[in-house]
Amino acid sequence: MNMFTALVIDEVDGKVTQSIKELSEDLLPKGDVTIAASYSTLNYKDGMVLNGIGRLVRSYPHIPGVDVSGVVRESSDARFVPGDEVVVGGYRFGEIHWGGYSELVRVPSDWVVRLPTGLTLFQAMAFGTAGFSAMMAVDALENHGLTPSDDEVLVTGAVGGVGSIAVALLSSLGYKVAASTGRPAEHEYLRLIGVDSIIERSELETPASRPLESERWSGCIDNVGGSTLGHVLSQLRRGASIASVGLAAGSSFTANVMPFLLRGVNILGIDSVSLEIKKRSAIWQRLADSFPLELLATMTREIRLTDLERYGKEILEGKVKGRLVVNIRD
Ligand SMILES: NC(=O)c1ccc[n+]([C@@H]2O[C@H](COP(=O)([O-])OP(=O)(O)OC[C@H]3O[C@@H](n4cnc5c(N)ncnc54)[C@H](OP(=O)(O)O)[C@@H]3O)[C@@H](O)[C@H]2O)c1
C-alpha cells in the first residue's frame, strides 16, 4: 500500500489541532488527476483553516493548503499525462476538498492548470492564490478603465502577500503605486519592490471626515476591508474603482453613497475561488509574463510543513511579510 505524508488537522472538543501524519493513498478524495506535490503556500485563508476560524472546513480530519504545484503522477483525463507540471488553486481546494499540504493530491481535472510558461514550480507557489488574486485585481481595474497615469494606485495591507505582489506588479506595468501599511519598519522593503509613496495604515482606519474627501487615487487594491474600504471610497478620483480583495481588518464597512452618485466610482469584487478554468489559465500566464520575477526572491521565504503551526498564527496577526512557500518534500 502506498503511503504519503501530509499535515492533517482534526477537531477535538471544538478545538482544531494539527499533526504531520503518514496516510494511505486509498484515503485520497475522488478525482481524475493525482499529483505528486512539490510546493504549497501559506495564505491568510490557510491561517483561518489551520486555526478553525470561519467554518471554512466542513469535515475533519482534513488536509489544508489552498494552493499546490507539482507533477502529474496519474491521470484518467487525456489532457494531462504523467510528468506534466501543474498548479491547483480555487474551487475550495484546501477548504472542502483535501488540499496542498500533502505529498499526494487528487483533484478533478477541471481544476488543474498547466504550469504557466516561464515559471518554476517554486515560483508558481511564490505567487499562489495571493499572486493570482493580485493579478485578477489589476485585470478588473484595467477592465474598468485604469491606465498608467501620474495619479497613484493605492494598495492597502501592502506588506502582506497579496499586497506585496500587487505593488510589484502594478509598478512593473507602469503604474505609480502608493502603499498603506501598519509596519513602519518595512518602508524600505516597500520602496524596494516598487512603491512610490507610503501612508500610515492609521490614516485610513478612521471613517472619512466628509462624504467626499480630496480626490487622490486613480484606483485601489484593498486587502483589508473594514473602515479602510469606506474611507478610500471617499478619496477615489472620478470614475475610479476599488478592487475589493480582502478582509484582514474586518468584513463589514460603513460608507457614504456620495462617491457613487457624484464621482461615479465603483467597488469591484475579486473572487479567486470560483473563476472559471479558462480565465484562470489566462490570469496565471499574464502574471508570469508581467511580474518582475527578479523581485520574487525578495518577497518570498521557504518553510516546511512543521513550520505551519507557527506561521498559521502569525499570518492572522498580520506579522507575515510577503509570501511563504511550503516545501512539501523537505
Ligand atoms: N478575494 C479573494 O479571492 C482573495 C484571495 C486571496 C486573499 N484574499 C484575502 O486578502 C487578504 C490578504 O491576504 P494575504 O494572504 O495577503 O494575507 P497577509 O499576507 O496576512 O496580508 C494581509 C495584510 O493586511 C494588513 N493587515 C493585517 N491585519 C490588519 C488589520 N487589523 N488592520 C489593517 N490592516 C491589517 C497587513 O499589512 P501591513 O502590515 O502592510 O499593514 C497584512 O500584511 C486576506 O483578507 C485574504 O483573505 C482574498
The ligand as an ORCA input file, in Angstrom:
! r2SCAN-3c Opt
* xyz 0 1
  N     -10.893     37.669     -2.776
  C     -10.086     36.644     -2.957
  O     -10.268     35.791     -3.817
  C      -8.872     36.554     -2.072
  C      -7.735     35.846     -2.465
  C      -6.588     35.885     -1.641
  C      -6.633     36.580     -0.449
  N      -7.781     37.195     -0.076
  C      -7.834     37.985      1.163
  O      -6.917     39.052      1.017
  C      -6.388     39.408      2.292
  C      -4.870     39.372      2.245
  O      -4.436     38.022      2.104
  P      -2.889     37.684      2.281
  O      -2.765     36.230      2.054
  O      -2.100     38.656      1.510
  O      -2.717     37.981      3.855
  P      -1.467     38.672      4.605
  O      -0.209     38.246      3.967
  O      -1.668     38.437      6.042
  O      -1.674     40.226      4.309
  C      -2.658     40.983      4.962
  C      -2.081     42.355      5.289
  O      -3.134     43.194      5.775
  C      -2.613     44.107      6.740
  N      -3.363     43.912      7.992
  C      -3.371     42.829      8.793
  N      -4.185     42.998      9.836
  C      -4.708     44.226      9.713
  C      -5.624     44.997     10.471
  N      -6.158     44.529     11.599
  N      -5.922     46.227     10.028
  C      -5.409     46.705      8.878
  N      -4.525     46.030      8.118
  C      -4.192     44.805      8.513
  C      -1.131     43.773      6.917
  O      -0.404     44.612      6.012
  P       0.528     45.826      6.554
  O       1.384     45.230      7.625
  O       1.279     46.278      5.358
  O      -0.406     46.867      7.107
  C      -1.050     42.342      6.409
  O       0.213     42.018      5.970
  C      -6.995     38.425      3.290
  O      -8.121     39.003      3.889
  C      -7.421     37.254      2.400
  O      -8.464     36.515      2.965
  C      -8.889     37.198     -0.856
*
